[in-house]
Amino acid sequence: MNEDEITPYLDQYISKEDIQAAYETTRLIGSMIEEYDLSHPVIIPKIDIPDFKLQHLFKPAYEKYNYIKQFAHSENVQERYLLKLVEDGFNKKLRKPGMSRDEFHEIMARIDIELGELWEITKQIQNEVSAYYITTREIINLMWEDGDSLVGVARGSVTGFLVAYLIDITQLNPLKWNLPHW
């Protein structure tokens, strides 16, 4: 609708001065808009990675689970750091005394599938998807620690992603609830 068409609807509730100010503000905002084309390379923000050391906690699984191994030996610091966060989460949330080999390999298989998806998406878009998860984790940590906001236990479809649980993006263990990773 143009101004002549919309004004009769607005002037029943809003003063003419406010309507005029709204039009002027809308034109000002419109003049600041830059054209945006969706067909551009994906941009994933990256945060600075702290100094860290992989524990190679999953080394016994490297030969069986190729993507875990690829993350462990990646030249990309974002990928290695994501695996380090997964190791930390595994230690804190899933590792228990007397864990059977079968339990360990069930968890490794799930982590490998999920890291495999991240690895393949990274290749397709030629940008580190690991950085997205690391940055999201940092934003959520800021919300928990410094923000005056609520953070729920889950984030939509990522709730089924064990990696997201292990790095504290979600707080719901998808294995406990038998949720598929997808």
C-alpha positions in Angstrom: 0.0 0.0 0.0 1.2 3.5 -0.7 0.8 6.4 1.8 -2.5 7.5 0.4 -3.9 4.0 0.8 -2.6 3.3 4.3 -3.1 6.7 6.0 -6.9 6.4 6.4 -6.4 3.2 8.4 -3.7 4.7 10.6 -5.2 8.1 11.3 -8.0 6.5 13.2 -5.5 5.5 15.9 -2.3 7.5 15.4 -1.8 11.3 15.1 -0.9 12.7 11.7 2.5 13.9 13.0 3.3 10.3 14.2 2.2 8.9 10.8 4.4 11.4 9.0 7.3 10.6 11.3 6.8 6.8 10.6 6.8 7.4 6.9 10.0 9.5 7.1 11.7 6.9 9.3 10.6 4.1 6.9 12.1 6.0 4.0 15.3 6.7 6.0 15.7 3.0 6.8 14.9 2.1 3.2 17.7 4.4 2.0 20.2 2.5 4.2 19.4 -0.9 2.9 22.0 -2.5 0.7 21.1 -5.0 -1.9 21.8 -8.6 -0.7 22.1 -11.6 -2.8 21.6 -15.0 -1.2 23.8 -16.7 -3.8 27.1 -16.0 -2.0 29.5 -18.2 -0.1 28.4 -19.2 3.4 29.8 -17.0 6.1 30.4 -18.7 9.4 31.7 -16.4 12.2 34.8 -17.7 14.0 35.8 -16.8 17.5 39.4 -16.9 18.8 40.3 -20.3 20.0 42.1 -20.5 23.3 45.3 -22.5 23.7 44.3 -26.2 24.2 45.6 -29.7 24.0 43.6 -32.6 22.7 43.7 -35.5 25.2 43.3 -38.0 22.4 40.8 -39.7 24.7 39.2 -41.4 21.7 42.5 -42.7 20.3 41.4 -46.3 20.8 38.6 -45.6 18.4 40.6 -43.7 15.7 41.0 -46.7 13.4 37.4 -47.7 13.6 35.9 -44.2 13.4 37.4 -42.3 10.6 35.8 -38.9 11.2 36.8 -38.8 14.9 40.4 -39.5 13.6 40.1 -36.8 10.9 39.0 -34.2 13.5 41.8 -35.3 15.8 44.5 -34.8 13.1 42.9 -32.0 11.2 45.0 -29.0 10.2 42.1 -26.8 11.1 42.2 -25.5 14.6 38.4 -25.2 14.8 37.9 -28.9 14.1 40.5 -30.0 16.6 39.0 -27.6 19.2 35.5 -29.0 18.6 36.8 -32.5 19.2 38.6 -31.3 22.4 35.2 -29.9 23.6 33.6 -33.2 22.7 36.3 -35.0 24.8 35.6 -32.7 27.7 31.9 -33.3 27.5 32.3 -37.0 27.2 34.5 -37.0 30.4 32.0 -34.8 32.3 28.7 -36.3 31.1 29.1 -39.8 29.7 32.2 -41.5 31.0 31.6 -43.7 34.0 33.6 -46.2 35.8 33.1 -49.7 34.4 31.8 -48.4 31.0 31.7 -51.4 28.7 33.4 -51.6 25.4 30.0 -51.8 23.7 28.8 -48.6 25.5 32.0 -46.8 24.5 31.7 -47.9 20.9 28.0 -47.0 20.7 28.9 -43.5 21.8 31.9 -43.4 19.5 29.7 -44.5 16.5 27.2 -41.7 17.2 29.9 -39.1 17.6 31.6 -40.3 14.3 28.3 -40.1 12.4 27.7 -36.5 13.6 31.3 -35.4 13.0 31.1 -37.0 9.6 28.1 -34.9 8.7 29.9 -31.8 9.9 33.0 -32.8 7.9 31.1 -33.4 4.7 29.1 -30.2 5.0 32.3 -28.3 5.6 33.7 -29.7 2.3 30.5 -28.8 0.5 30.3 -25.2 1.6 34.1 -24.8 1.9 33.8 -23.3 5.4 34.3 -24.8 8.8 31.0 -25.8 10.3 32.8 -26.6 13.5 33.3 -22.8 14.0 29.5 -22.4 13.9 29.1 -24.9 16.8 32.0 -23.3 18.8 30.6 -19.8 18.3 27.0 -20.9 19.2 28.4 -22.5 22.4 30.1 -19.2 23.3 26.9 -17.2 22.8 25.0 -19.7 24.9 27.7 -19.5 27.6 27.4 -15.7 27.6 23.7 -16.0 28.0 24.1 -18.4 31.0 26.8 -16.5 32.7 26.4 -12.8 31.8 23.0 -12.4 30.4 19.8 -11.6 32.0 18.0 -14.1 29.9 16.6 -17.6 30.0 18.2 -20.4 28.1 16.1 -23.5 27.6 17.4 -27.1 27.6 17.2 -27.6 23.8 17.6 -25.7 20.6 15.1 -27.2 18.1 16.3 -30.0 15.8 19.9 -29.9 17.2 18.5 -31.5 20.4 19.1 -34.9 18.8 22.8 -34.1 18.2 25.0 -35.7 20.8 27.9 -33.4 19.9 25.7 -30.4 20.8 25.0 -32.0 24.1 28.6 -32.8 24.8 29.8 -29.2 24.1 26.9 -27.7 26.1 24.8 -26.2 23.4 22.0 -28.3 24.6 21.5 -29.8 28.1 19.4 -32.8 27.1 21.2 -36.1 26.4 19.7 -37.4 23.2 21.0 -41.0 23.9 18.9 -41.1 27.1 15.8 -40.2 25.2 16.7 -42.3 22.1 16.6 -39.3 19.8 18.0 -39.7 16.3 20.9 -37.3 15.5 18.9 -35.9 12.6 
